[in-house]
Amino acid sequence: MVPLYALIAVFVAFRISTAPTVTVVARRSESRLLAELANHRAVGFTRLGNVLENSDVIFNTVPFRIFGKDELSKMSKNSLYI
């Protein structure tokens, strides 16, 4: 079963799919598959740092804090974090 926050993430990605690239970071392979089926790039949390360095807008739909000092330092100063 796919968690609700994974479905929310894919919905948000679908709504902003006019952007050049949408990347979904998900722990579960089912959630990544769902994102790929919606024609988005999907990676696991082990690649989170690489994704953050090149992101303009970041939506955190996980119901707890996933960004620590290291992750926040990798974000561009111009990134929007929601």
PyMOL commands that set and color helices and strands:
alter all, ss='L'
color gray80, all
select helices_A, chain A and resi 4-15+29-37+45-53+69-74
alter helices_A, ss='H'
color red, helices_A
select strands_A, chain A and resi 23-25+41-43+57-58+80-81
alter strands_A, ss='S'
color yellow, strands_A
deselect
rebuild
show_as cartoon
